[in-house]
Amino acid sequence: MIGSDATPAFEGLRIVDLTQGLAGPFCAMLMAQNGAEVVKVEPPEGDWSRSLGVPAGPNRSAAFVACNRGKRAIVADLKTEEGLNIVRKLVAQADVFMESNRAGVASRLGLGYEEMTALRDDLVYLSITGFGQEGSYASRPATDAVLQAFSGLMMSNPDKDGAPKRVEFPVPDYITGLVAYQTLVTALFGRAMHGGSRRLDISLMQAMLLFQQQGLIAREIDPTPPQGSPVPPTGTYATSDGYINISVVREKFFQGLCEVLALPDVGADPRFGSIEDRRTHVDALLPPIIEAVRGWGVEKLSAALVAADVPHAIVNDYPQAARDPHVAEVDGVAWQTLAGLPELPFVNVPGSVSLSADDPRARIPDFDGDRAEILNELSLG
């Protein structure tokens, strides 16, 4: 982590964030964690992610907390001239405008690229949609599950019967948020170098295709999806008291695993002499390894694999991962308290200044909670 004496990269940068859900707010949150001043503009009913999933206090959820750290918030009804005027005033002083309406909606509201760059000629204008601004699917609604299905991710994650299955985490949203952040930072660098405005069209579809490019290419070469691990005996195994993932991607790791498990015959068997051999004879390879691992306690097996330099990890749940001693040693998580809740693990953003006690970047905006302050700054109070 960068020390607290470093100046945040985006200190002095102003962002107007009209996005809702997870992808756009996550991108804007990453900007805030690196010093940007982010004003979150919500509709009268609030960002719909405030009620998404596990509640985390009045008018907020765990999802909202995760994606909106370090922002200020104001409500603006974009169906009224008063609400539109608030946004225009904010944009006139901003460097970045972000929106996540369906294609064409922002323009119909008078908040399109042309209207916004008329207020600020070097504005970076970022739109996040499901399928982009153009094309046959531009007007379609999109969700995490829709994009997991469309992009091929569900087919790459079959259940035990081979049916496509959703990954139980909003992968498309967070991947898109990261892609949007990277694209926004690139655009800001381009603006600093060459001047002018930028228009960024980020879709969940394109982000997910980029994320899965390896799979797209592989299936063109070999249309048959792999069954099991492509590099056996890589996999997750049950010990006597927990689960462990063991990754065997090089020959020395296979030999090290066989030594730890006291399986010299497996290590010397010519049927298992290479990755290709092990793939061919996987049905003979796995049973002795499964049986041997089952006789170990997970902590003792982990220690033995560490000593043998075999890549592995004990399978953690979220509370265990957040409290792992290594995470604490590298300042990976800052434990923060929100009113009425237990301490929460706010993950420090890689490359940014680590969060400290009472850090404004750990602040979660209340619904319309900064209205008076923001209106006063805009001379609208």
N, C-alpha and C positions, 0 to 999 in steps of 0.2 A: 504494500500500500504506500501511496505517496504521503510524506509527512505533512503535518498540519501547517507547516510554514510555507507550503507551496501555494501560489495563487491559483485558484480554480480556473480551468481553461476558458470557461464561458462566462466569467464574471463580467457583468455589464451588458450581456446579451439579453434581449427581451423576446419572449415567446407568448403568443396568444394561442391557447389550446382549446379548440372547440371539439376535440375528439371525445368519443365515448367508448365504453367497453374496456378492452385490454390492450390491443395493439398500439393505437395512437397514444393513449395515456402512458403506456410503458415507455415509449420513445421519449415523450416529453419529460417523464420522470428521470430518465437517464441524463437528459440535458440539465435538469434542475440539480441533480447530484454532482454535476460538474460545474456548478456555479451560475447557470442561467436563471433569470427571473421569469417564472412561468405563471401566467394568469389563466386559470381554468375557467372557461365560460360554459355554464350548464343551462339547459332548458328548465322551465319552471318545475317539471317533474323530476329533475335531477338526472345525472348520468345514470344509465340503467345498471351499471356495474355496482352502484351503491347497495343494491339489493341482491347481488349475485352470490349465491353460495352461503358460506358460514358468516353469520352476523358478527360485527366487531364494534358494537356500540350503535348509538342512534344514527340512522341514515348512512351507514357505511358497512361494508363487508370486508372480509379478509382480502378478496380480490381488489377492492377499491384501495385499501391501505397499501397493498403491494405495488400499485401502479400510479399512486398520486402523492408520494412523499415529496415534501419540499415545495409544494405549490400554494398559491393563493386562489380563492374561488369567489366567483360572483355569478348570479343568475341573470340571464338576459333572454327575454322572450323574443325570438327572431321573427315572430309574426307581427310585431309591433315596431313602429318607428323608434320608440324609445330604446328597445332592445338592440335594434340595428345600429343606432347611434352610439351605443356603448361599445359595440364591436369596432365600428369605424374609428372611434377615438383611440381605442387601444391599438389598433393596427397602425395608425398614423405615427405611433411612437415605437413600433415593434420592428424586430429584425426577421421574425419568423411567424407565419400564420399556418395553423394546422387544422384540418377539418376531416371528418370521416362520414359525411353524408353519402347517400347513394349518388351515382354519377348524375350530374346536372342539377342537383338540388341547390348547391351553394350558389350557382349562377342565377337560378330562379329567385333566390332570396336577395340577390344584389350583392353577394359576397364572393363572386367569382374572381378568377385571377386578374382579369382586366380591371375590375372595380377596385380590388385591393392594391394593385401596383400603381393605380392612379393616386392612391393615398401615400404610398411609400415606394419609390421607384426602384429601390434595391432590395425589395422584399423577397424572401425565400418562401414560396407558397407550396405547402405539402398536403396532398390529399391521400387518404387511405380508404380503399374500397375492397370489396370482395373480389371482383373480377376486372377492375380497371375502369378507365373512363370511356373506352370505346369497345366495339365488338358486340357480338350477339348476346352475351351474358351480362353486359354492363349494368343493366337495371335489376338484376336478380339480387334478392337478399342473400346474405352469406353468413354462416356461423362457423365456429370451430369444427363441428362435426361435418358440415357440408364440405369444407375444404379438406378435411382428412379423407373423406370419401372421394372427392374429385381428383385429388393429387396422387392417389395411389398408396397413401400411407396406410389406410385400413387393410389393403391387400397384402401389405408387407408386415402386418401384425395379426395374423390369423389366430383364432381361438383353437382349442384342442381338436375341434372337428373340421378345421380348415376354413371356417367362415370368416369373412372380413370383420375386424374388430377395431373399435375406436381406442386409441391410446387415451387412458384416463387422466389426461392433462391437456390443457389448451395449447398444444404445440404450435398450430398455425398462428395464433395470436401473438405469442411471444417471439417466434421466429420473425414474423412480420415487423414487430416492434424493433427488433435488433436491426433488421435490414433497413427500416425507415431511419433509425438513428445513424447508421453508417452512411446512408445516402444523404441525410441532412448535413452531417459533419463534412462530407465531401463537397456538398454544394456551398456551404459556408466558406470553406477554404477557397473554392473557385471564385466566390464573390470577393473575398479578400484579395485574391491575386489579380482578378480581371474586371471586377466591378459588375454592375448590372443585377437584375433580378433572376430568379430561378423558379421553374415550375416543376414539381416532383410528383409523379403519379406512381404510387406504391399500392400494389394489390396483394392480398393474401394468396391469390393463385400464383402469381409470379414468384413470391417469396418461397412458397412451398415447393415449386418446381426447382428453383435454385438450390434449396436445401437438400433435395433428393436427386440431384443431377447424377450422382454415381449410380443410383438404382436405375434411372432412366436409360443411361448408357449401357449398363450391364444387361438389362432385359432385352435390348436390341441385339446384343451379341449372343446371349443365351436366353431364349424366352421362358425357360423352365425355372420357376422360383426355387431357390435352394431349400432343402429340407433340413432343419436343424442348423447347427453352427457350420459356417463355411470353413472353419479351422478347428475341427475336433481334436482334443476333447474340451475345447473352450466351452464354458457353460456355467450354469448356476446349480450348485449341489447342496443337498441336505446333509448337515452334520448331525451329531447327537443332540445339539441344543440351539441350532440356528442354521442360517443359509450363508453360503459363501460363493462368490463368483471367481472363477479361475480362468485366466486368459493365456492361452498357449499358442502364440503366433510365431514362435521361433523354436528351432530344434532344441536349443539348450534349455528352454523352459519346459519342454516335454520331458527331457531327461531329468531335470531337477524335480519335477512333479513326481515322477516314478520313484526317485530316490526318497523323497519325503514320505510317500505312501507305502514304501517298502514293497514295490512291485518291480523287481529287477527283470523278471521274465517278460513283463509288458514292455519295458524299455528296450529289451534286446530282441523282441519279436520282429522278424523282417516284415510282417504284415503291417507294422506301424512305423516303418523306417523313414517315412516322409509325410508331409501334410497330405499329399495326394493319396498315399497308401492308407493313411488314417481315415481319410474321407471314404475311401472305397470299403474299408473294413470296420466302419464305425459301429456296427452292431456287435462285433466281437470286442471292440475297444472299450466301450463305455461300462458294461456291467462290472468288471473288476474295480474300476475307478470309483463308481458309485458306491460299491460295497465298502471299499477302503475308506472313503471320505466319511461314510456314515459312522464309522467307529471313532472318529475324532470329535472333541469339543471344538467349537468354532474359534475360540480365542487361541487355543494351543495350536490348532492347524494354521491359523494366520501367522503366529510367531514362527512356526517352522518354515512356512513359505517365504516369509521375510528373510530368514537366514539363508534360504536357498535362492533368493533373488528371483522368485517366480511371481509374475504379476497377478494380483488378486485383490479382492476387497470383501470384507464382511458386508452382507446385505443389511443396510440400515433402514429404519423408518425415518420420517422427517425429524422427529425430536432427537433421535440418536445422531443424525447427520449434523444438526445444528450445534450439538454439544460435544462433538468429537474433539479431543484435545488438540489435534493438529489444526482444526479450524480456528480454535482460540489462539494458538501459537502464531498463526499468520494473520491475525486480526481480520478473519473472514466475515465475522458477524458482530454487529453492534446490538446489544440487548437494550431495547427501549420500552418505556412504559407509557401506555395510553390509558386515560381515565377509565376505571372500571374493568380493566383487563389485566391479565398476567403480563409479565415481561415478554416482549415479542422479539424474534430474531430478524432484525433488518440487515440484509446482506449488503456489505460494503461493495460498491461498484468497482470492479477492477480498474486500476489506473487513476481513480479519483481519491480525494482526501477522505480518510476514514471518518465515519460519523463519531461525534463526541457527545457527551451529556448535554442535553438542551440544544442540540444542533438544529438550526432552522430547517435544514434539509431533511430532518426526520419528522417535521410537522405534517400532520394530515389535515387538509382543509375541511372545515365544517361546511355544511350546505349553506351557500350564500354568506359564508362567515366573514368575508373580507369586503363586503359591499361598501360600507361607509368609507373605508380607507381608499379603495380603488376609485370610487366616484369622486372623492375629494381630490385625488391626484389628477383626474381628468377634468377638473373644474365643473363637475356635474352634481356635486353634493349640495 
